[in-house]
Structure formats: C-alpha cells, structure tokens
Amino acid sequence: MLKKFITVLIAITIALAILPIVQKAEAASNTYTFMKANYNETEDKKGNVTRTLKSVTLKNSAGKTATFNLANTSKYYINSTLTTIDGFKAGMSVTIKVNLGKITEMRGSTNVEGGSIVENSKQVTGVVTQIDPNGLQLRVKIDGSSTKNYSVTNNTEVFKGNSSVDLSTLYVGDRVRLKFATANTSRIAEITIMSTANMVAELYKADLNTVNTNKNTLNVKNAHPLLNWRFGTVKTKTQATFNFTNSTSIYVGNKKISKSQLKKYNNSELYFVTKTQFSKEVIDKIIVLAKNERTFYQPITSVNLGVNTLQLKNSLKLNYHNGSILIRNGRLVEPEGLIALDLAQNPISTTAFVLTDGAIKSDYAHIVNITNDGYLAPNLSKYKLYFGRINVADLDAYEVELSDLQRFDNHFWNTDNSIASFAYSNSTIASELDGTKQFKVIPELDLDLYDNYTNSPNPYYGYFFVNDGHIEGIHFVPNEKLATLTLTGRVSSINFNTKKISVVNSSQWNKDGHWSYRFGSLSLDLSKAMVIKDGEVIDISEIKKADHVTAIARSTSEVYVLLVN
C-alpha cells in the first residue's frame, strides 16, 4: 500500500512540475509570423469568380509553417484597431485565439520596443506614394532611390512644423522625413511632414514667349490658371514671367528635352504646374503641346503601373509619361498616387480632369488632376461621421449611446440600425445650432440635457465625428433635416464676417458613386457648419485660401459639416 502511495505521489509531483512548462509552451505557440491568407474560389456559369476566405498560413518561432482554418465570426485587429484580413502583411507578428481548431481572433502588431530616437539614427526623406488604411503601411519614394514600404506603429510620432499632429494630416504626395530607432528596421519611429513642399500653387496653360536659361525664367503670354475645369475662354496679350529650377522637368509631347531646347518652341502652347518655395511661385513641370488638346472629366476605372496606362469610364485607355503632371488632393503625386484603396483594399472611386495630346486621337495624358478624395481619403479611414440622436448620456462614465443612426459611407448616408456606444472627453468639441447661430456645449456638463430621456418625444439630432471610438466633435441641429448633398472644390476666397467661402473647380457627388463637375464658382455659407481639419473641429478662421474642402449640405446656403484637407 505504501509503495502504491509513493508511486502516486511521485506521479503527481512530476505532473505538477511539468504543468507550468506545458502552459508556457502553449502560450508561446500562440505567437506567429503571418505568411498569407488562403481563399476558396468558385466560378459561376458566366465565368465570374468568387473568392471566399478560408484559412491563413502562419510560421512559428522554429520556422515551421502551419495552416489554420478561420471561424465565420473571426475578428481581426492591428495595433488594437479592428480591421480586415487584408490589413495583414507577410512578415507581420501576430497572436491568435483558437477554439475548436479554428481561429476566432487574430491580432497583428507593428509596435517598436524602445522606440526612442538616438543621435545619428537612420533617416530617409522622400514622397509618400501610397497609404494603406488597414495595416498603417506607407509607401515612400526615397530621394535618389526606389519606392519602399514602411510600417507606422502606435509609438510613431508625427510632426508638422513645430507641432505634433494626427496621422490624418498626412496625404499621398506629401514630402516626409522618416526616422527609425535602429538601422535595420522598417518601423517608423518619427514622421516629419515637410510643410507643403508638394502642394500645387497653380496649374497653367499659356503661350511660350521667351526662355532665359541663365536666370531660369520663362516669359509667357495668354496665361490662364485652371479655373472651373477650363483654362480660360478669352485670349489675352498680357505677359508674365515665372521662375523654374535646374530640376524642373521639361517635355515636348512625351519626350524629355533640356531647357536650352525649350527655346525652339516659341509661340507654342504649353502647360506648367507651380509650387510655392520660399514665398515664391516656382515651376515644377513644363509640358509643350505636341499635337492637339482634348479634355475629359471621367472616373478612372483602372491604373496599370507596369505599362504606365490608365483607363477611363468611357473605355478610353491612355498612356501617361514620366513628365505627366499628376495631382491628387492638390498635391503632386507619383504614378502610385493615382491609386488609393479603402479598408477592403478596393480602389476608391476616383474622378479626374484629364488633358491629352494626340493628332487624330488621344495618344497620352499630360495632366491627370484627381478630384478631392474627401471622406474616402485613406488617411481618414479610422474616422467616422454619424447622424443620429443620443439615447443615454452617462456623464460619470464619459459615454454616450447613439440610436436612429445614419453612417456616412462612400459620400452617402446609410441607415445603421445598431445602437452604438462611444466615448467622449473634455476635449470633445460640441455645439448647438439655433437658427444661424451656434452655441457652445460643454460635454462633461451638458450632454445629458440632449438625450432622449430628457427631450422625448422631441429628441435632439446631430452630427457626430468619431475617431477610433472617441467622439471628436458633436454638432446638434434641432429641427434640421439630414444633409444629403456632397460638394467639393478649392477655396478661392473667404469672408470671415459673413462666414462664407467661394469655391472653384467644384464637383458634386452623384448617385452613381462618382464626382461630376459643376460650372462656375460656388458660394458656401458656413454659419451652420461644423468645420473639421486634421481630425479636429476647428474655427472657420483657420480655413485658408487654396484649401481643398468637402461640404455636406442641404444646399450651398446650408452647409452642416465641412471637411478641410
């Protein structure tokens, strides 16, 4: 009997000694490196292929790969932000939760341990060519080098000028300086947005008069900026002189020439785009029209970077060249900047003013000027705009419960039948509209005065601007209907006394999911509007001439939300 007792005791002791090791091994086994997502593909009678997510392939710390099936209700996060499977990139560190042999949750991490910047740390400068809204990946064309991918982490700091700013401030086409904690990492520790280095000042069409290659100046006549999608309608003899630099690209048709060769093209029509450098307007690109001009205002349906082509909705396929003037959101961009993706990695709707050159047909595009992305911009993917009412405001918990919701998606309002809870804080900017006057609301003291319990059966409706679950701005609009008109354009003038702005190169969002241009300038009344810029609610006084704006309105005299980007 004693012998049996000793044997059992030894077995229990050994089991207890092994147990922590096993538990640790199981915990460790939940951390992997993401390799790829796997799909089932089915083809119908018409040849349409449907892809259904099936599993993921992961690699453990020993270098062995394994395939895991996914539960139908699986959730995916990157840096604690809810996303889709498309946000995961090969090489990303992930942790998983498994139930009944299937992954129920997968979390990707791009965090940097230590994240501090040390003297002589790795730095690069270049132009942002693409922003991935899912995994917070940036593609940057490095000065004097190729285009590379970099990761933004929770520890990444973003600066513009001398200020710390939100990542939403960053746009495709911006010039940036990137700093890294170590020399061999692709994870960014610090981003400095180098002011407005790639912002377009103006886009002109003119007749060439003379070129001074010693002073790098260009004298032209009949110069007209692009205004309301046209380069002027009346010829003028007025002359103007512009500066260019030794790095200004000069093309005739699709062929590059030197500045001295440009002298041969006196009286030729040309196009040029300017930027502001040291408070002066300087030409960045010059293109001489070789044959005949044609213009289109069409959605771009596809872009092929491999062969330098883009296709318009009217089925016209065009080549662009190395000297083409490519613009998005008022910024000069690389060809990759013609493509922007949404959270599901689908191209967002892109409408553009396109100017072509060719004899009897359009041979290539000289100018591709993409209409403002508005709320579809990839850097704004974590921001949401809702219209609805407050069910309950819990002042102690700093939480509100919203109902009767409309969510602004793809520049349309869509009904959201859920009851959503969001956090707010003392930093939340709130206002109440009374006629044409706005009154400040103090969220930590007043929000319960606007909930359904207090105001039933006449609840307060409002617009709620939300960043990753936190309400940045609230604009209560009692007795006002939902604004369903979406307009965009560039600010040409501002009257702070009347709270009105004039907007040129304007467009309107249509039911087909694309922009259509509007003739003439728009006058927008902002007396009823909540104004948003760089992820924050701002005062109208912070709007500047040449800003690109998107207005949500009932009419041009009733704007309720204005996005400045």
Legacy VTK file of the C-alpha trace (Angstrom):
# vtk DataFile Version 3.0
C-alpha trace
ASCII
DATASET POLYDATA
POINTS 565 float
0.000 0.000 0.000
2.793 2.364 0.990
4.549 1.510 -2.239
1.439 2.455 -4.262
1.063 5.712 -2.332
4.685 6.658 -3.022
4.239 5.833 -6.715
1.118 8.033 -6.974
2.820 10.860 -5.068
5.790 10.771 -7.419
3.465 10.854 -10.459
1.580 13.893 -9.087
4.856 15.670 -8.319
6.132 15.081 -11.838
2.813 16.278 -13.345
2.869 19.458 -11.288
6.456 20.120 -12.306
5.642 19.673 -15.978
2.375 21.653 -15.958
3.835 25.217 -15.990
6.197 24.240 -18.776
3.303 22.953 -20.874
1.232 26.051 -20.184
4.119 28.287 -21.194
4.679 26.287 -24.334
1.001 26.615 -25.248
1.044 30.367 -24.639
4.184 30.786 -26.704
2.725 28.747 -29.514
0.003 31.435 -29.988
2.517 33.925 -31.387
3.400 33.527 -35.057
4.598 35.324 -38.167
1.881 35.963 -40.744
2.638 34.410 -44.149
-0.508 34.597 -46.306
-4.302 34.307 -46.478
-5.867 31.396 -48.373
-9.137 31.512 -50.305
-11.645 29.169 -51.910
-12.508 30.187 -55.470
-15.742 29.276 -57.253
-16.722 30.127 -60.817
-20.327 30.536 -61.992
-21.694 29.846 -65.472
-20.848 33.363 -66.626
-17.213 32.969 -65.648
-17.442 35.227 -62.585
-15.055 34.117 -59.865
-15.998 34.463 -56.189
-13.261 34.314 -53.550
-14.111 33.218 -50.001
-11.608 33.497 -47.175
-10.774 30.006 -45.898
-7.599 29.927 -43.814
-4.267 31.588 -43.028
-0.726 30.273 -43.192
1.474 31.184 -40.222
5.079 30.441 -39.228
6.138 29.656 -35.662
9.380 30.631 -33.913
11.012 27.380 -35.037
10.462 28.323 -38.674
7.739 25.751 -39.323
4.605 26.804 -41.212
1.080 25.686 -40.432
-2.339 26.442 -41.924
-5.222 27.416 -39.623
-8.893 27.449 -40.581
-10.910 30.549 -39.686
-14.186 30.754 -37.793
-17.013 32.539 -39.582
-17.086 35.134 -36.798
-13.319 35.700 -36.636
-12.212 39.201 -35.666
-9.014 40.875 -36.856
-7.068 43.670 -35.192
-3.884 45.586 -35.966
-2.452 47.643 -33.127
-5.810 47.169 -31.315
-7.741 48.635 -34.269
-10.496 46.473 -35.771
-9.647 45.746 -39.418
-9.996 43.075 -42.121
-7.758 40.213 -43.213
-6.389 42.468 -45.955
-4.600 44.546 -43.344
-2.163 41.732 -42.518
1.129 41.740 -44.407
3.680 38.952 -44.853
6.222 39.087 -42.040
3.888 40.748 -39.528
3.934 39.390 -35.955
0.501 38.027 -34.935
-1.155 36.381 -31.941
-4.184 34.142 -32.317
-7.010 32.697 -30.261
-8.224 29.237 -31.285
-11.484 27.477 -30.451
-12.419 24.027 -31.754
-9.489 24.112 -34.154
-10.420 27.429 -35.773
-9.029 30.935 -35.268
-11.593 33.190 -33.570
-9.329 36.217 -33.173
-6.064 37.363 -34.750
-4.114 40.433 -33.685
-1.275 41.954 -35.673
1.350 44.117 -34.056
3.759 46.646 -35.506
4.887 48.019 -32.152
8.513 49.004 -31.664
10.150 48.236 -28.357
12.095 51.156 -27.034
11.112 53.440 -29.932
13.472 56.225 -28.899
15.410 58.315 -31.389
19.128 58.326 -30.813
21.717 60.647 -32.287
22.807 59.662 -35.824
19.826 57.302 -36.105
18.654 56.151 -39.534
16.786 58.847 -41.512
15.351 58.996 -45.019
13.415 61.634 -46.954
11.015 61.162 -49.831
7.453 61.465 -51.130
4.501 59.409 -49.867
3.156 57.423 -52.809
0.539 55.287 -51.064
-1.176 54.974 -47.668
-2.618 51.624 -46.622
-5.594 52.327 -44.319
-5.587 48.809 -42.817
-2.138 47.936 -41.582
-0.862 51.515 -41.424
1.740 50.862 -44.072
3.316 53.717 -46.034
4.960 53.525 -49.435
7.560 56.234 -49.869
9.655 57.084 -52.933
13.035 57.731 -51.335
15.055 60.648 -52.719
17.606 59.256 -55.169
16.376 55.704 -54.656
13.398 53.417 -55.179
9.965 53.163 -53.542
9.886 51.236 -50.253
7.324 50.049 -47.703
7.413 51.210 -44.078
5.219 50.492 -41.044
3.555 53.012 -38.746
3.184 51.840 -35.128
1.322 53.005 -32.032
4.571 54.648 -30.931
5.154 56.548 -34.173
5.153 60.306 -33.643
4.011 62.674 -36.400
5.161 66.289 -36.647
4.396 69.175 -38.977
6.379 72.336 -38.428
6.924 72.567 -34.690
3.683 70.801 -33.787
2.722 67.235 -33.020
-0.164 66.295 -35.335
-2.501 63.405 -36.077
-1.643 60.900 -38.801
-4.723 62.108 -40.717
-2.647 65.193 -41.575
-0.548 63.025 -43.916
-1.603 62.738 -47.578
-0.296 60.990 -50.656
2.121 63.397 -52.328
3.433 64.881 -49.089
7.194 65.123 -48.659
8.318 63.475 -45.419
11.396 62.798 -43.344
11.303 59.404 -41.618
13.355 58.484 -38.557
13.954 54.973 -37.271
15.085 53.707 -33.868
17.557 51.263 -35.426
19.325 50.954 -38.752
17.765 47.632 -39.749
14.071 48.250 -39.060
11.283 49.336 -41.394
9.135 50.515 -38.480
8.928 54.284 -38.356
9.639 55.998 -35.038
9.043 59.567 -36.242
7.454 61.213 -39.298
8.074 64.854 -40.113
5.750 66.268 -42.766
7.980 68.747 -44.563
5.427 71.544 -44.781
3.650 71.954 -48.106
6.613 71.081 -50.323
4.480 69.224 -52.868
1.307 71.328 -52.707
0.260 72.737 -56.074
0.114 76.536 -56.187
-1.449 76.742 -59.665
-1.837 74.800 -62.894
-1.488 76.975 -66.022
-1.871 76.921 -69.776
-0.032 79.636 -71.751
1.806 80.514 -74.972
5.592 80.461 -74.720
7.260 83.801 -75.379
10.940 83.589 -74.336
13.219 81.439 -72.175
16.209 82.796 -70.209
18.399 79.794 -69.419
20.874 81.875 -67.386
18.262 83.217 -64.989
15.966 80.165 -65.278
12.945 82.273 -66.176
10.051 81.651 -68.532
8.157 84.521 -70.152
4.673 83.626 -71.388
1.566 85.343 -72.733
-2.120 84.429 -72.533
-1.575 82.582 -69.249
-4.693 81.119 -67.639
-4.900 79.009 -64.461
-7.231 76.004 -64.410
-10.496 77.557 -63.246
-13.729 75.582 -63.027
-12.105 72.850 -65.124
-11.169 75.207 -68.000
-8.028 77.149 -68.947
-9.738 80.455 -69.732
-12.004 81.336 -72.636
-10.561 84.642 -73.903
-7.089 85.148 -75.363
-5.028 87.941 -73.819
-1.726 89.582 -74.787
-0.745 90.066 -71.175
2.734 88.714 -70.445
4.001 87.127 -67.237
7.372 85.782 -66.094
7.815 82.640 -63.972
10.870 81.099 -62.344
11.938 77.489 -62.778
14.880 75.467 -61.440
17.505 73.156 -62.857
15.441 70.216 -61.605
12.248 71.335 -63.401
11.217 68.593 -65.839
10.560 69.795 -69.407
8.757 67.704 -72.040
7.550 68.166 -75.598
4.762 65.682 -76.006
6.087 62.616 -74.204
9.781 63.338 -74.912
12.069 64.985 -72.394
14.129 67.986 -73.531
16.642 70.391 -71.953
15.903 73.989 -71.003
18.040 75.228 -73.896
15.981 73.128 -76.339
12.822 74.740 -74.983
13.856 77.976 -76.783
12.928 76.343 -80.088
9.232 76.252 -79.138
8.406 79.961 -79.010
4.671 80.655 -79.506
3.843 77.028 -78.718
1.100 76.178 -76.244
2.380 74.732 -73.005
1.185 73.649 -69.585
3.054 74.102 -66.339
2.430 73.470 -62.658
3.842 75.652 -59.898
4.706 75.194 -56.232
5.497 77.769 -53.583
9.120 77.818 -52.474
10.377 80.464 -50.029
7.213 82.501 -50.650
7.786 82.468 -54.438
5.885 80.642 -57.159
8.263 78.228 -58.926
7.553 75.937 -61.894
7.904 72.227 -61.128
6.942 70.712 -64.520
6.589 72.064 -68.080
4.894 70.265 -70.973
4.696 71.623 -74.548
1.622 70.530 -76.519
2.863 68.478 -79.490
-0.371 67.904 -81.455
-3.983 68.548 -80.360
-5.561 69.011 -76.942
-8.548 67.034 -75.640
-10.030 67.134 -72.135
-12.144 64.673 -70.164
-13.767 64.680 -66.729
-14.249 60.980 -66.097
-13.909 58.336 -63.385
-10.645 56.367 -63.631
-11.569 52.684 -63.671
-8.052 51.195 -63.570
-4.360 52.075 -63.453
-1.558 49.796 -64.668
1.741 50.944 -63.170
3.680 48.323 -65.098
2.914 49.800 -68.527
2.060 53.376 -67.465
-1.600 53.320 -68.523
-4.910 54.382 -67.054
-8.417 53.664 -68.272
-11.386 55.995 -68.061
-15.042 55.068 -67.604
-15.716 55.868 -71.276
-13.354 52.942 -72.110
-10.580 55.266 -73.267
-7.176 53.812 -72.383
-4.367 56.354 -72.063
-0.644 56.278 -71.533
0.939 58.726 -69.131
4.650 59.550 -69.303
7.448 60.455 -66.918
6.754 64.161 -67.330
2.974 63.975 -66.860
1.500 66.318 -64.253
-0.252 64.028 -61.755
-2.253 65.685 -58.962
-4.304 64.306 -56.081
-5.904 66.360 -53.299
-3.995 69.393 -54.538
-0.614 67.653 -54.255
1.805 66.465 -56.930
1.993 62.686 -56.738
3.950 59.797 -58.224
2.042 57.366 -60.512
1.278 55.146 -57.484
-0.626 58.095 -56.091
-3.263 57.622 -58.796
-4.387 54.567 -56.817
-5.968 54.729 -53.359
-7.513 51.780 -51.515
-10.303 51.511 -48.963
-10.357 49.269 -45.867
-11.278 46.261 -48.011
-8.332 47.002 -50.331
-10.657 48.019 -53.159
-9.755 51.116 -55.231
-11.756 54.112 -54.046
-13.793 55.948 -56.640
-11.520 58.375 -58.465
-12.782 61.044 -60.852
-10.239 63.176 -62.678
-9.788 66.069 -65.065
-7.601 64.556 -67.788
-5.905 66.532 -70.573
-4.466 64.587 -73.500
-2.252 65.113 -76.561
-2.543 63.483 -79.964
-3.159 64.071 -83.663
-6.463 62.368 -84.516
-6.875 60.597 -81.151
-5.589 60.871 -77.595
-2.123 59.313 -77.530
-1.114 60.135 -73.948
-2.182 62.142 -70.906
-0.283 65.288 -69.958
-2.428 66.170 -66.936
-4.329 63.937 -64.525
-5.916 66.082 -61.820
-7.888 63.884 -59.420
-10.888 65.401 -57.682
-10.697 65.648 -53.892
-10.984 62.240 -52.178
-12.994 63.882 -49.386
-14.006 61.370 -46.707
-12.663 58.500 -48.847
-9.023 59.528 -48.301
-7.083 56.516 -46.904
-5.616 58.567 -44.066
-9.154 59.236 -42.775
-10.164 55.562 -42.646
-10.292 55.464 -38.834
-12.658 58.475 -38.727
-16.429 58.029 -38.998
-19.248 60.524 -39.375
-22.709 59.743 -37.995
-26.081 61.490 -37.880
-28.367 60.446 -35.037
-29.556 61.142 -31.510
-28.278 60.428 -28.015
-30.251 57.699 -26.231
-28.385 57.999 -22.951
-25.506 60.231 -21.865
-23.543 58.841 -18.902
-21.573 61.806 -17.566
-19.752 59.731 -14.958
-18.524 57.148 -17.474
-17.957 59.722 -20.262
-20.004 57.558 -22.624
-22.996 58.142 -24.871
-25.344 55.680 -26.509
-26.475 56.725 -30.003
-29.505 55.457 -31.905
-31.541 56.132 -35.070
-28.171 56.330 -36.800
-27.146 57.220 -40.325
-23.483 56.485 -41.197
-21.639 58.457 -43.888
-20.086 55.876 -46.232
-18.775 56.492 -49.752
-20.199 60.030 -49.555
-23.724 58.640 -48.991
-25.770 58.287 -45.818
-26.625 54.676 -44.946
-29.011 53.548 -42.221
-27.323 51.850 -39.263
-29.916 50.030 -37.146
-27.500 49.308 -34.326
-27.306 51.213 -31.056
-23.704 52.336 -30.781
-21.755 53.424 -27.713
-18.910 55.909 -27.969
-16.583 57.599 -25.542
-16.169 61.337 -25.259
-13.930 63.576 -23.172
-13.356 67.157 -22.091
-11.524 67.555 -25.421
-14.687 66.837 -27.410
-15.892 69.994 -29.177
-19.686 70.306 -29.166
-22.097 72.958 -30.414
-25.824 73.539 -30.820
-27.312 75.262 -33.842
-30.118 77.739 -33.172
-31.194 79.333 -36.430
-27.928 80.625 -37.888
-26.215 80.998 -34.519
-24.101 78.351 -32.846
-23.789 77.949 -29.086
-21.004 76.101 -27.329
-21.939 72.921 -25.470
-19.740 71.686 -22.615
-19.774 67.862 -22.979
-18.758 66.983 -19.411
-21.618 69.111 -18.041
-24.323 69.351 -20.691
-24.662 66.183 -22.800
-27.362 64.649 -20.611
-29.528 67.663 -21.477
-29.599 66.420 -25.091
-30.505 62.742 -24.582
-33.831 61.070 -25.391
-34.774 60.695 -21.735
-34.706 64.471 -21.239
-36.148 65.512 -24.600
-38.624 62.781 -25.593
-40.703 62.982 -27.762
-38.630 65.744 -29.471
-35.033 64.482 -29.255
-32.022 66.446 -30.440
-30.406 65.150 -33.612
-26.832 65.928 -34.517
-23.677 65.082 -36.424
-21.037 63.040 -34.567
-17.433 62.953 -35.789
-15.749 59.868 -34.323
-12.091 58.833 -34.211
-11.450 55.201 -33.277
-14.387 55.097 -30.839
-13.874 58.590 -29.394
-16.168 61.473 -30.357
-14.065 64.409 -31.546
-16.953 66.693 -32.474
-20.731 66.988 -31.981
-22.982 69.404 -33.860
-26.605 69.413 -32.667
-29.064 70.630 -35.328
-32.585 70.708 -33.792
-35.459 70.728 -36.273
-32.988 70.391 -39.186
-33.170 67.568 -41.719
-30.305 65.313 -42.780
-27.950 66.982 -45.297
-27.611 64.762 -48.379
-25.702 66.970 -50.842
-21.908 66.407 -51.044
-19.806 69.090 -52.755
-16.077 69.583 -53.116
-13.667 72.150 -54.519
-10.821 74.565 -53.782
-11.226 77.695 -51.664
-10.640 80.864 -53.701
-11.745 83.473 -51.139
-13.034 83.731 -47.550
-15.255 86.308 -45.870
-14.914 85.784 -42.126
-17.593 88.402 -41.369
-20.335 86.703 -43.378
-18.866 83.210 -42.784
-18.954 82.494 -46.496
-16.309 80.952 -48.757
-16.032 80.899 -52.547
-15.034 77.565 -54.087
-13.686 76.937 -57.602
-13.039 73.704 -59.549
-16.090 72.345 -57.777
-17.739 68.958 -58.150
-20.821 67.203 -56.827
-21.127 63.569 -55.712
-23.648 61.684 -57.846
-25.846 58.679 -57.230
-23.572 56.570 -59.458
-20.767 56.964 -56.910
-18.604 59.449 -58.838
-17.947 63.176 -58.952
-19.436 65.348 -61.708
-18.123 68.860 -62.291
-20.223 71.952 -61.650
-19.915 75.040 -63.845
-18.875 78.265 -62.190
-17.843 79.047 -58.638
-19.769 78.070 -55.516
-20.549 80.311 -52.553
-20.857 78.197 -49.404
-22.459 79.584 -46.243
-20.711 78.094 -43.186
-22.784 79.808 -40.498
-24.459 76.460 -39.692
-21.392 74.255 -40.180
-19.070 72.199 -38.021
-15.613 72.557 -39.634
-13.100 69.668 -39.448
-9.395 69.683 -40.309
-6.624 67.205 -39.473
-9.027 65.119 -37.367
-10.154 68.037 -35.173
-13.016 70.518 -35.054
-11.645 73.967 -35.923
-12.857 77.541 -36.184
-13.714 78.996 -39.585
-10.802 81.432 -39.144
-8.383 78.524 -39.705
-9.578 77.939 -43.286
-7.061 79.232 -45.820
-7.185 80.204 -49.465
-6.375 77.204 -51.763
-7.565 74.676 -49.131
-9.442 71.729 -50.589
-12.819 71.248 -48.914
-15.700 68.779 -48.900
-19.100 70.058 -47.781
-22.083 68.054 -46.546
-25.081 70.287 -47.120
-28.752 70.615 -47.960
-27.877 73.491 -50.302
-24.987 75.898 -50.798
-26.578 78.151 -48.153
-26.994 75.310 -45.649
-23.692 73.539 -45.024
-23.655 71.404 -41.856
-20.249 69.701 -41.999
-17.147 70.957 -43.827
-14.008 68.812 -44.143
-10.814 70.750 -44.903
-7.995 68.691 -46.393
LINES 1 566
565 0 1 2 3 4 5 6 7 8 9 10 11 12 13 14 15 16 17 18 19 20 21 22 23 24 25 26 27 28 29 30 31 32 33 34 35 36 37 38 39 40 41 42 43 44 45 46 47 48 49 50 51 52 53 54 55 56 57 58 59 60 61 62 63 64 65 66 67 68 69 70 71 72 73 74 75 76 77 78 79 80 81 82 83 84 85 86 87 88 89 90 91 92 93 94 95 96 97 98 99 100 101 102 103 104 105 106 107 108 109 110 111 112 113 114 115 116 117 118 119 120 121 122 123 124 125 126 127 128 129 130 131 132 133 134 135 136 137 138 139 140 141 142 143 144 145 146 147 148 149 150 151 152 153 154 155 156 157 158 159 160 161 162 163 164 165 166 167 168 169 170 171 172 173 174 175 176 177 178 179 180 181 182 183 184 185 186 187 188 189 190 191 192 193 194 195 196 197 198 199 200 201 202 203 204 205 206 207 208 209 210 211 212 213 214 215 216 217 218 219 220 221 222 223 224 225 226 227 228 229 230 231 232 233 234 235 236 237 238 239 240 241 242 243 244 245 246 247 248 249 250 251 252 253 254 255 256 257 258 259 260 261 262 263 264 265 266 267 268 269 270 271 272 273 274 275 276 277 278 279 280 281 282 283 284 285 286 287 288 289 290 291 292 293 294 295 296 297 298 299 300 301 302 303 304 305 306 307 308 309 310 311 312 313 314 315 316 317 318 319 320 321 322 323 324 325 326 327 328 329 330 331 332 333 334 335 336 337 338 339 340 341 342 343 344 345 346 347 348 349 350 351 352 353 354 355 356 357 358 359 360 361 362 363 364 365 366 367 368 369 370 371 372 373 374 375 376 377 378 379 380 381 382 383 384 385 386 387 388 389 390 391 392 393 394 395 396 397 398 399 400 401 402 403 404 405 406 407 408 409 410 411 412 413 414 415 416 417 418 419 420 421 422 423 424 425 426 427 428 429 430 431 432 433 434 435 436 437 438 439 440 441 442 443 444 445 446 447 448 449 450 451 452 453 454 455 456 457 458 459 460 461 462 463 464 465 466 467 468 469 470 471 472 473 474 475 476 477 478 479 480 481 482 483 484 485 486 487 488 489 490 491 492 493 494 495 496 497 498 499 500 501 502 503 504 505 506 507 508 509 510 511 512 513 514 515 516 517 518 519 520 521 522 523 524 525 526 527 528 529 530 531 532 533 534 535 536 537 538 539 540 541 542 543 544 545 546 547 548 549 550 551 552 553 554 555 556 557 558 559 560 561 562 563 564
